[in-house]
Amino acid sequence: MGTSNRQTYYQKKNAYNVNKLRDILKEFPPFAKDFFRGIEPTSSINTRIGYAYDIRTFFRFLLSESPAFQKKAIKDFTLEDLNVLEPVDIEEYLEYLKFYTYEGKEYSNDERGIHRKLSSLRKFYLYFQKRERLENNPTTVVDMPKLHDREIIRLDAGEVAELLELVEHAGDHFTGRKKSFYEKNKLRNIAIFTLFLGTGIRVSECVGLDIEDVDFRENRIRVMRKGGKEEFVYFGEEVRTALKNYIEISRENIQPVEGQEHALFYSIQKRRISVQAIENLVSEYAEQITTFKHITPHKLRSTYGTSLYRETGDIYLVAEVLGHNDVNTTRKHYAALDDDKKRSAATAVTLRQKK
């Protein structure tokens, strides 16, 4: 189970993201690039790209909404420009984020989007404040937006069974090209859905799987977690059967595009399947099962986590299997299940026997 080809895939992905960040930063003033260089050892490239988008939005806000900066370009900003801003400017920015227009396109942010953008701006200011390049930091005076708990969307046991049944038999009544297309991808789709529901891996981890990462001797797959950490995830017989059927029957007959030979899952174009393709696949099938729940690959991950917690009651095991760095994240995610247990306790004890 060598790792050279696996690393090549992630190296290509990382190189693409590095160039993407560099392109974004071409708009930025020179001092801003110090921030991204400074946080590199403690952040992922995806995190830095997120910060870049958020901070660029802040610069665009200043250019469009503040009379003092309307004749500037983003490149022209200086640290002194940031130093003279006041808390009211940050509050106006948060109000602006709720709904704004840039180059004719409309944008909006919910409380989580606003919270994240203020958090990014705080980190940006704090970096220069710690290095005594800024005296004033108005971002710390402004309160972070309150985040309300969101209901965790997941499939129940009946819906899981119905979904897998649909993936396996949806094409029974198809004819012609539609039938041919369904049959060509049937075993792949069964393997993908079974893998999500039987291991709880992330969609990015699924896309990144190489054929060499599947170990049937130990019933496990090797995944690349967030932050570049490799881990083994173990699977049961249902996942084993689905993967074996796909690999030995369907994948065996695919002639991949050159350079794509090691991918586990292929698109119809015989390239490594993309995150978007899997998201579309999940939506296509899930919408036929439930119209009340917006099911994504992440919701299938939550479904697995819920099932594992209900079966074991071990929040630490759930955190480890799902690859959470902080068990508190897991505990918060599945706290409602503890409420279910407490609720059942109300009727578990009988005080007086009924006559």
C-alpha angles and dihedrals in degrees: 000000000000119000103210096098092041090055091048091059093050092041089056091049092048092048090052091052093046090055090045091055091047090053092052092048091055086081093052129093114255095253092058091063089064088066094055091046091048096052095044096097092055103037140058123245090248090055091051091049088052091051090049093054092046096048092045088056089054092052090048090052091054092048094050103035107031118073090207092063105034094105093050132090121220090255090059096062118114133196088252088061089057092043094060095052117110133210090261089061090056091047090052088051091055090050090048091054093063089073131350142149126230123182091343095308122113122227134184137181132205122213092279093052091049091046091052094048093050089048090053092049091049091054090048093052094041092054092060094037091056089052090050092242091118126043098184125059111178093172093075093057094056116082118241112248113262113253117216119212114258124215111254108239116214140147120258121228094266093051091049091054091045092050094051090046090053093050090050099045108022091107097051091103099034122112138193121358093351090057092047093050092048094049092047091058101029100100092042092052093046089051093050095048093043090049093052094045094042101045109018094227120164121257090244089053090050093050091048095054117119124199087249090061093068114090113185093176091067096023094237143117128216113230134184108233127205109292093032098280116149118221138169119238117196125217138197134235097279092056091043092054094046093048094045093050092050096045098043100038110024108022091044090067097049119104101204126210112267111278092024098082097114100050115115098209123040133199122227086267088062093246129119106290115252131231089245092053092053092046089052091047093052092047092048094056100033093054088062091055101044134007093185097064126057100219120199131165087267090056089054087053089052089049091056092046090051093050092047093049093047091050098044107020085213110131091181091056091049091050092049096046093047091047097241112164093205121045089205088068089055093044092052091047094054100031091112089065089060087053088055089055092049091049092052089053089066091070099030095087123059114205098191130017114244113249 
